[in-house]
Amino acid sequence: MATTAQPMNSLPSGPRVFKTLPDAFIIPELVFGGLVWILVASTNVYMDNPQGWVMFVSVFCFVFTFLWLLLFIIGMNQNSSMWATLDVAYHALAAFFYLSASVALAYVTSVLGQVNLGDETLFKYYQEDIAAVVFSYIATLLYTVHAVMSARRWKSS
């Protein structure tokens, strides 16, 4: 069972990262972000700019969230009081990025849905894009909740 947010001087490290909120959200953020990355990468790109942005966001957030998790596990966050501030800033930025990517991906998917879906290949891409939109909004929600809970932890210290 995950515990509630902790004061800044007791940011979790080691295995406690997986047992405290909001840090327990890191694994679901990685899972859903990775799913968005895989699903968008597996479709045919019809509109370069929006889907390119979605790919950038999903890869950027996946890599940086994984690095963030590693830094917390090895205890780097215990050296300075700036880590709580960085936690809020990173997750708020990631939430904003994912929200913009989710909207762009939903737009691309709606445009693809208006194309003739009689073609089996186009319909497959359409279904993958729908799944990517859903997972992208879930990732947005996870990053937003993480940012809000990190802000509460930061303000309580």
Secondary structure by P-SEA (a helix, b strand, c coil): ccccccccccccccccccccccccaaaaaaaaaaaaaaaaaaccccccaaaaaaaaaaaaaaaaaaaaaaaaaacccccccaaaaaaaaaaaaaaaaaaaaaaaaaaaaaaaaacccccaaaaaaaaaaaaaaaaaaaaaaaaaaaaaaaaaaaaac
